[in-house]
């Protein structure tokens, strides 16, 4: 009985994993490229403003002619078997937020990167994304989350406390050393000589 439950559980989890990796985004057309060969995902000309969740077994991805302005960091990292990407003809905002897409395309599909043109800001209009440098894209100023700031202040207080403690210990050791030398010298000098010396 236990073996049956284990096998049934394994089968359900395998079925769940298979359906998770082969789910077609609702706004796209998907075609199987054959068993174990992956999927062709066509999300072109759908007026998409963000990249949909994509199956991990995507081989061909068409996102051209939409309303994409950027891609969130990590959104495409699970597409490890990707062979073809078409992502041109979107109104890309070429600022620091596009850097993830630029770097991802440099690794995955340099020809696709060559076809991407910036729409905004005005100084970048129609410039190829692949030719822009990090300086031209600007620096994103990220505010640290509140929890990080709490840790920062806590750590700063702990460091300051440790430094003060070390300084006090060093001062106490120096003071005790001087005290011991005075005590020792007073013990070694006979009382008659001590009166004459002091």
Secondary structure, DSSP 8 states (H G I E B T S, - for coil): -HHHHHHHHHHHHHHHHHHHHT---TTSEEEE-STTT-EEEE-TTS--SS-----TTEEEEE--SS------TTTTTT-TT--EEE--SS-EE-SGGGHHHHHHHHHH-HHHHHT-BEEESGGGTT-BGGG--HHHH--------HHHHHHHHHHHHHHHHHHHHHHHHHHHHHHHHHHHHHHHHHHHS-HHHHHHH-
